[in-house]
């Protein structure tokens, strides 16, 4: 991604604008937002001697303007704290202002232009990635220099949901945008973080992916907290998304003491609570990560995600409470070492309604135990609510929607309450499954119910032979009713980029369109471990599919037989 020759438009006389650098070398490239419309901003930059132009300006259309030559200092940054003292940043920086009206996000063209410009400037001046900076208020409201990474660029649309969206995918994208609204800002479905979160079922975002990046030991990380995990990438390698849980040893039930994992966990706490505050949640109590606290240990070890509230005492004064994305933890104030889970509390328990009322505060919505959406969320164990129930027009139809941390519920004209996650599949419209056994036919049923056009190629003469007869009758009837194409006694010959080639039972060579191909040709037992153990143990018994394929029925039968023999 390089600048195109002539892409930078010179405005006025950049070689004479601004001020001399007074012998100072360029140390930083400072990127800040400007809320004014581009026309107003450029007019102000060139109005008079008292104007405060930056070196560069990028509008929402992605046009790059240079107002002050690199050899001279702009006048747009003024004083900010850098390396422990207030400094005139203009003298040591190249300033880049971005048009960004209040409440709006950057445009894709603007982000792409910024990446090109920053790469060009770093190359021209020999600056490392660490030279990228921005100015934000610190904890005391003072302007301070923070590390900066440009917003991520888009990925190829086809990597998300396919080249063209079917109705189910369109509804998914619309609901996913609703899911982002309470805590995550504006959804950009063509960026790596939301794609990864959807693919791996990480639930709703509970904080934004926003500057400044997290700096740990000279490394910079973009990150965003989701209900089930925190995801991040290092530097500008935006496609290399990593989950925080992958940095933690699952056998060590403890909060990391140091390093990137600890820093990311602390940053996720701050980000999620910042998003709660921005959503109007009246936060109270302790808001920091406390590794010695029982609530925080339990939430971390059980994977309940970031907190949505502080750790505080309930309004009735009876309980210490903290709402996490996946669970609300509480304990009577008389038992400070305790930790109870709202999801396992008996509805007859006096604490039940009280703690649910506290939980709904993070959604700024009233607790209604009779709401069908609430009842459905309890059935599905969807964690904390992030919104109340509201109406929205999505893909041209009216729906009732409620965003929960672990999924979003919606209700259409038929009155059924469904979950958003059932709509999303990273598969194309036309799916070919090779293998018509238990796995193949159940997968065909699952996909066809989600608006995929499914073909099952089976080398044998029958389908679902591992299934009990009644189950087989039912699923075969369902597949025919859903329009699944079943091809028995067929041999798969070749998988091409857009189709599969196969031989029919009458020896004809035919092909079918295929956006996605799934191999479900069955499994075979692997006796490697059992054979190794037999070398050091007198008696080794194999049950279930480790011995022979029999699925759950065969596993129970073989376990019963071996238990009787022992």
Order of alpha helices (4+ residues) and beta strands (2+ residues): beta-beta-beta-alpha-beta-beta-beta-beta-beta-alpha-beta-alpha-beta-beta-alpha-alpha-alpha-beta-beta-beta-beta-alpha-alpha-beta-beta-beta-beta-alpha-alpha-beta-beta-beta-beta-beta-alpha-beta-alpha-beta-beta-beta-beta-beta-alpha-alpha
